[in-house]
């Protein structure tokens, strides 16, 4: 890592990141799509910067989180699949000693902390005994992270991946694997309580805190009843108001049931973020605080006949992103693309710290956030890649390229061969027509082919897929 240097950012701002798991962009009230109640997030958005083209390159928990922290591609950071006991057999897990935005800020004088879901530590045998245990799928997901594998975070109040929203557990900074703390409180509320204490105890030194909330991730029914009232009287078509939901099918019926609790959890997350934002506002300090609210991916919730994520549709890929820092970031909407790899350099840019490792290949969008001219929609730089690696249970691989206005997706499966889809996002925002014969398709397919040719050893099938795409360009 190169020596850190402060740039012209006043007072070394506090950095406060809140990531809600599986919170899709459509479920921000200010976006005006899902029938959600999010008054506190809407208030942050009104006086902050809303990035309307924030995108998850790999819309599933662990791969996005690794890119978010390190700004490095999956084959570099080691997280090519979700981290659990099965993928750990193949070496999947955040690689030792990788620099992150947290380690860069710590080296530059920030106090760093992490609260909530981590999901980057490969489970070992003892984690089955002391964590959540083995799930119905036969895998262990939860894990204790030893102090040397916290990647720049000094304060620690976290767990691996345990879906127990109403009875969460945590490992604290100095706790051993067997020293678990069990809590009888909704996890989002409890974690915000801990975060408020961290903020109030921060003193005069700058801090960098990440709070990773598990809701609105499943189990969907583990949400306090007080948040359900907003959605009790909505019928299925009002709950699932997107034209790409096939109403009258079993998947849509199931999605309508889930949606009530999913949206209730979103309203709960909104209330908790509001509490944290109020605590920040009450601090008697001249140091600005950057509040960054986002998620790791969205979910389909019935769109295209699918329920969850890890697919290249907008419901899964598009992220909510609010950046609130009135002294540093002007209010308004921004349409420059910002993806999973871009968060780390952008956070460092907002902090005014130049400490990029050469493997951190994401783009620093802090200038755009501060009000610089947006990247033109026709610029090749304003695009993002979609990635899904083959796994033991799914031998198919997917690569795609998304700009502000279009998307191409190439899926290769050993049983069915190659499938190429093209979507005109400007004319068809719900991705109802996937014709690769579209007049704009050949150009974007060619750009994806070029990206694959540059991929090198990132993916062993990249060159072969590039060759398959050549006749379509």
N, C-alpha and C positions, 0 to 999 in steps of 0.2 A: 504494500500500500504506500502511495506517495505521502509525504508529509502533509498534514492538514493545514489549510490556510483559510482564514476567515475572509469573506468578501464583504461588500458594503451592505450588510443587513444589520439594522440597528439593534443593539441590546441583546444579541444572541437569543432569539425567541425560544420559548418553550415549544415543544412538539408533542401534541397529543393526538394519537391515532386511535380511532375506534373502528373495529372491523366486526360486523355482524355476519354470521355464517348463513349463506344461502339466501341472502336478502337481495332480491332482484331489483334492477333499476326502475322497472315499471311500478314498483311499490313505494316509491317516493311520492308523496302527495303532490309536490310541485310539478312532477312530470305529467300528471293528469291522465294516467292510464288505469291502473287498478283502483278499485273503490276503497281506498285506504284512508285512515285517520292518523296523520302524522304532523300535528301542529308544531312540535318542538323542532323537528328536522326542517320543516317548512320555514320556520323563523330563522334558523341558521342559514338556510339557503337564500333567504331574502336579503340578508346582509353579507352573504358570502359568495363564492364562485362555484357554480354548478357545472361540472364537466359532463356534457351530454354524450360524449363519445368515449367514456371510460369502458375498457373491455378486458375480460379475462382471457388470456391466451390459451389457458388449459382449465376449463371451468369445472374443477373438482378441487377439494380442499388442499391437500398437501402440495401438489405441484404449483398452484398459484401462490401459496404462502411462501414457498422457498424462493420463487422469483421475486415476490414482493420484498422480502428481506434483503436479498443479496444482489438483485438485478442481473442475475446470471441465468443462462438457459438451462433447461432440465439436465441435459447430458453433462453439464459442467458442475451444477450444484448437487447432483446425485439423486434428485427427487423426480423420477420419471413416471411414478405411479403414486397412488395413495399409500401412505405409510401404515403398514400393519405387519402382523407376524408372517403372513405369506410373502408379501413383497420384500420383507427383510431378508428372506432366504436368497434373494437375488441382489442384495446389496443396496436396496432402495432406502435412502435416508439422507438427511442433510450432512454433507461431508465435513469432517473435522476442520476447525480453524478457518472456515470461510469468513472473510470480512463481510460485514453487513452495515446498513446505515446506522444501526445501534452501536456497533463497535467503533465506527468512525466518530460518532457524536461523543461517545464515552471518552475516546482519546483526546477529543477537543474540549473536554471540560463539562459535558452534560452529565447529570445524574440519570441513569437509565433504569427502566422498569418494564416488566411484562406481567399482565394479569389475564387469566382465562385460558382458552383452548390454544394448544401449541401444535400438535399433530405433525411433528417433524422428527420425532425420536423413534427409531426402530425398537419395538418391544423385545425384551429378553424374557427368559423363563420366569424370573421372579415378578415381572410385571403382571402376569396372570394372577399371582397370589395377592399382590398389594394394590393393584389398580381395579379397573372395572370388571376384570375377568374375561372369560372367553364368550364371545357373542354366539347367537344362533347360527351364524355363517361359519362357525368353527375357527374364526380368527380372533387374535388379541389385537385390539386397537389402542388401548390406553397404555401410557408409559411414563415413568419418572425420568426426568432429564437431569443427569449429573451436572454439577456446577461448571465443569469445564466444557460442557456442550450447551451453553445458553447464549452464545453468539453475540456477546456485547451487552446483555441485560444483567445488571447487578442485582436489582430487586426482583424477586421471583415469587409469584403467587399463581401457580399454573398447574395444569394436568395435560395429559397427552390428547386423547380423544375419547371422551366418555359422555354418552347421551343420556344424562340423568339431570334434566333441568331443574327438577323440584327437590333433588337431594344430591347436590354436587359435592365433589371433593377436590382437594388441592394439595400441592406440595409447596411449602414456603421456602424462602431463600436458603436456610440452613438445614432443612429437613432431609433425612435419609429416605430411602425408598419405603421403609416400613413406617415412616412417621407421617402418615396421611392425615389431613384435616377434613372432617366430614361436616357438612353444613345443612341445616334444615331451612332453606330459603330458596326462592326462585333464583337461578344462577345469574341471570342478567342483573337483577336487583342487588344481589350480594357483591358481584364484581364491581358494580358502580359504587357501592359503599366503600369498598377497598380503594378504588381509584380516587374517590373524593378525599379519603384520608391521605393518600400519597400526595395529591395536589396541595392540600392544606399544610402538609409537613415539609414541602419542598424548600421553603426558605427563600433565600435570595439567589441561589445558584440556578442556572437553567436546567430543565429536566426534559427528558424524552421518554414518554410513557406510551405503551401500546396496550389497549384493552381489547381482548378478543372474545366477543360474546358468542355463545353457541346458538341461542334462538335467533331467527325463526327456523333453524334446522330441525328436522324430526328428532325425537317423537313429537308430533305436532300437538297432541292432546295434553302435553305437559306445559300448560300455560295457565296463569291465574285467571279465575273466572271473571274478574273485574274488567278484563280487556275484551271479553267476548261480546259485550252488549252492543257494540257498534255494528256488528255483522249478523246479529241474530235474525233480523227480519228481511235480509236480502235473499232473493231467490237465486237458483243456480246461474241463470243467464246474467244476472246483475253482478254476481260474484266473479264469474268467469266471462268477462265482457269482450274478450279478444276474438276476432273472426276466425282464427285458426284453431279454436277449440271445437272438436266434433261433438256437440251436444247430442244427447240421446244415446251415447255409447257408454259402456261400463267404465271406461277410463275417465270420461267427463263426470259421471256420477260420483266416482271416488274422489276426483279432484275437487268437486264442489263441497264435499264433506271436509276435506283437508283444508280448503281455502279459508273456511271460517276460523279455524285455529291458527293457520299460517298468518292471516292478516291480524288476528288478535295478538299474536306474538310480535308482529311488526309494530303495532300500536304500543305494546309494552316496551319494546326496545326504544321506541321514540320517547316515551316518558322518561326512561332511565338516562338516555343521552341528554335530555333536557335538564335533568338534575345535575349531571356532570358539568354541562355548559354553565349553569347557574353558579356552581361552586367556583368555576374558573373566573367568572365575571366578578365574584365577590372578593377575589384576592386583591389585597392592597399592594400592587406592584406596578411599576412602569414597564416591566418586561412584557412584550407582546406574546400571545399564545396562539399558535397555529393549531386549530382543531380540524382534523381530517377525518371525515366519516366515509366509510366505504364497506365493501364486502369482498368475499373471495370468489363468488360466483352467484348466479341466480338459480332458478329452477323453472321447469316447463309448466307445471301445474295444469296439465291437460292440453296445452298447446301442441299441435301436431300429433296428438294422441300419445304423448309422453308425459311422465310425471316428474322426473328428477332432473339431472344435469349431465355434464360430460358429453354434450352434443353441441354441434356448431350453430344452433339457433340463437337468435337474439335474446330470448327469455333466459337462456343459460349464460350467454357470453357477456351481455351488457351489465355493467356495474353501476350502482349509485356512487357518486363521488361529489361530496360537498367539501370545499376548503374554505374555512372561516378564519380570517385573520384581518380584521378591519384596518389595522395599521400597515399591513403589507400587501394585501390582496384585495383589489377592487371588487365590488359586487357585480353580479351579472352572469350570463351564461357563456360558456365556451364550447366550441365544437371541434377543437383539435383532438385527434386521437391520442389517448393515453392508455397504455396497456400494462400488464403484469410486470414486465421488466422495467418500466419507466418509473415506478413508484420510488425505488431506492434512490436513484440519482435526483429525482425531483424533491424528495424530502431533504436530502443534503443541500440541494440548491436553495430551498426555502429557509434552511437554517443558516445559510451563508458559509458552508463548509465545503472546501474542495479537497476531497479525500477519496477519489475514485480509484478502485483497483482496476487493472486493465481488463479483468474478466467481467466487470460490470458494464454490460453492453447496452443497457436501457438508455432512453433519451431523457435528458433533463428538461422537463416542461415547466420549471419554476418561472422562467421568463414569461411564458404565455399566461401563467396564473397571475403574475404581477401586472399584467395588462399589455405586454408586448403584442405585436401583430400575430394573429393566429397563422399556423402553417396552412398554406393554400390546400384546398381539397384535391387539386390535381397533382400535388407534390408526392413523389414516390415515398418520401419519408413519412407521410401521414397515412400509414397503413399498419396493420398488425397481423401476426400469424396465428392461426389456430393449430393446436397440436393435440393429438391423442396417441399415446404409445400402446403397442400390443402388450397384453398381459397373459398370465397363465389361463385365465378364464375367457379371454376375448383376444383371439389372434389377429383381429383386424387393426389396421393403423389408419389414421386420418391426418391429413394436412390441409390447411386452408389459408386463404389470404383475404382479409377484410379491409376495405377502405371505408370512408364515411358513407359512400353511396352504393357500394356493390360488394359482393362476396362470392368467392369460388371455393368449393370444397371438393377434395379428392379423397375418396375412401377406397382402400385396397384391403380385400379379404381373401385369404387363400382358397376359400370355397367358392366365392362368387366373383372374384376378379375386381376390376376397377369400375367405380362409379364416380362420375363428375357432375356436380351440381353448380349452377350459377343463379344468384339472386340479385335482382336490381332493387336495392334497399330504398332508393328514392321513390320509385314507382310502386314498389311492392314491399312495404315495411314489415308485413307479417309473414313474408316468405312463403307465399302460397304457390308460386310458380318457380320451378327449379330448372328451367331449360338451359342446357349448355349451348343451344343454338341461338341464344340471344345475341343481337348484334355487338354488344359490348363484351361478350364472354371471352372471345379469343385473346383479346389484349390482356385481360386479368389472368387467364390461364397461363399465358406466356410469362407473366410476372411471377406466378407461383412456381412455374418450372424453373425460372432463373433462381428463385429463392432456394429451391431444393438442390440445385446444382451447387450453390454456395454453401449448402449445409455441411458438406464434408462428412466427418465422422459423427455428426450429431445423431444421425439415424441411418442404420445400415441399409435401409431400402430407399433412401432419398434419390440416389442416382437412377435406380430402376424406375421409380415413379416419375421422375423427370422425363425419362425416355418415353414412358407411356403417354405423357401429356403432350409431347411434341407434335403429334399429328393433329391435335385439336387447336393449335395456335396459328 
